[in-house]
Amino acid sequence: MGALMGFLREAKSELLRVNWPNRKEVIRYTLMVVGISLFVAIFLGTLDMAFGWLVENYLLQGV
Protein backbone atom coordinates (compact mmCIF):
# COMPACT_ATOMS: atom_id res chain seq x y z
CA MET A 1 0.00 0.00 0.00
CA GLY A 2 2.90 2.32 0.74
CA ALA A 3 4.33 1.84 -2.73
CA LEU A 4 1.00 2.82 -4.27
CA MET A 5 0.76 5.97 -2.16
CA GLY A 6 4.34 6.88 -3.06
CA PHE A 7 3.58 6.42 -6.73
CA LEU A 8 0.48 8.61 -6.50
CA ARG A 9 2.40 11.36 -4.68
CA GLU A 10 5.14 11.31 -7.32
CA ALA A 11 2.60 11.33 -10.13
CA LYS A 12 0.86 14.34 -8.60
CA SER A 13 4.13 16.23 -8.22
CA GLU A 14 5.02 15.49 -11.85
CA LEU A 15 1.63 16.72 -13.04
CA LEU A 16 2.11 19.96 -11.15
CA ARG A 17 5.33 20.56 -13.11
CA VAL A 18 3.71 20.04 -16.51
CA ASN A 19 3.56 23.16 -18.67
CA TRP A 20 -0.13 23.02 -19.65
CA PRO A 21 -1.18 24.91 -22.81
CA ASN A 22 -3.45 27.90 -22.44
CA ARG A 23 -6.85 28.21 -24.14
CA LYS A 24 -5.47 29.99 -27.23
CA GLU A 25 -2.84 27.28 -27.78
CA VAL A 26 -5.39 24.49 -27.36
CA ILE A 27 -7.67 26.08 -29.96
CA ARG A 28 -4.77 26.61 -32.37
CA TYR A 29 -3.49 23.04 -31.98
CA THR A 30 -7.01 21.64 -32.35
CA LEU A 31 -7.55 23.60 -35.57
CA MET A 32 -4.19 22.40 -36.87
CA VAL A 33 -5.12 18.76 -36.18
CA VAL A 34 -8.53 19.17 -37.85
CA GLY A 35 -6.96 20.94 -40.86
CA ILE A 36 -4.23 18.36 -41.34
CA SER A 37 -6.77 15.54 -40.93
CA LEU A 38 -9.02 17.06 -43.59
CA PHE A 39 -6.08 17.53 -45.95
CA VAL A 40 -4.96 13.92 -45.52
CA ALA A 41 -8.53 12.64 -45.95
CA ILE A 42 -9.00 14.63 -49.17
CA PHE A 43 -5.57 13.57 -50.46
CA LEU A 44 -6.15 9.88 -49.77
CA GLY A 45 -9.70 10.04 -51.11
CA THR A 46 -8.41 11.58 -54.34
CA LEU A 47 -5.74 8.90 -54.67
CA ASP A 48 -8.35 6.20 -54.03
CA MET A 49 -10.63 7.60 -56.71
CA ALA A 50 -7.77 7.95 -59.19
CA PHE A 51 -6.49 4.41 -58.65
CA GLY A 52 -10.05 3.08 -58.80
CA TRP A 53 -10.59 4.83 -62.10
CA LEU A 54 -7.29 3.47 -63.44
CA VAL A 55 -8.16 -0.07 -62.41
CA GLU A 56 -11.65 0.11 -63.91
CA ASN A 57 -10.53 1.66 -67.20
CA TYR A 58 -7.23 -0.12 -67.84
CA LEU A 59 -6.94 -3.32 -65.79
CA LEU A 60 -10.54 -4.49 -66.01
CA GLN A 61 -10.98 -3.49 -69.65
CA GLY A 62 -10.98 -7.01 -71.04
CA VAL A 63 -12.81 -8.72 -68.18
C-alpha positions in Angstrom: 0.0 0.0 0.0 2.9 2.3 0.7 4.3 1.8 -2.7 1.0 2.8 -4.3 0.8 6.0 -2.2 4.3 6.9 -3.1 3.6 6.4 -6.7 0.5 8.6 -6.5 2.4 11.4 -4.7 5.1 11.3 -7.3 2.6 11.3 -10.1 0.9 14.3 -8.6 4.1 16.2 -8.2 5.0 15.5 -11.9 1.6 16.7 -13.0 2.1 20.0 -11.1 5.3 20.6 -13.1 3.7 20.0 -16.5 3.6 23.2 -18.7 -0.1 23.0 -19.7 -1.2 24.9 -22.8 -3.5 27.9 -22.4 -6.8 28.2 -24.1 -5.5 30.0 -27.2 -2.8 27.3 -27.8 -5.4 24.5 -27.4 -7.7 26.1 -30.0 -4.8 26.6 -32.4 -3.5 23.0 -32.0 -7.0 21.6 -32.4 -7.6 23.6 -35.6 -4.2 22.4 -36.9 -5.1 18.8 -36.2 -8.5 19.2 -37.9 -7.0 20.9 -40.9 -4.2 18.4 -41.3 -6.8 15.5 -40.9 -9.0 17.1 -43.6 -6.1 17.5 -45.9 -5.0 13.9 -45.5 -8.5 12.6 -45.9 -9.0 14.6 -49.2 -5.6 13.6 -50.5 -6.1 9.9 -49.8 -9.7 10.0 -51.1 -8.4 11.6 -54.3 -5.7 8.9 -54.7 -8.3 6.2 -54.0 -10.6 7.6 -56.7 -7.8 8.0 -59.2 -6.5 4.4 -58.7 -10.0 3.1 -58.8 -10.6 4.8 -62.1 -7.3 3.5 -63.4 -8.2 -0.1 -62.4 -11.7 0.1 -63.9 -10.5 1.7 -67.2 -7.2 -0.1 -67.8 -6.9 -3.3 -65.8 -10.5 -4.5 -66.0 -11.0 -3.5 -69.7 -11.0 -7.0 -71.0 -12.8 -8.7 -68.2 
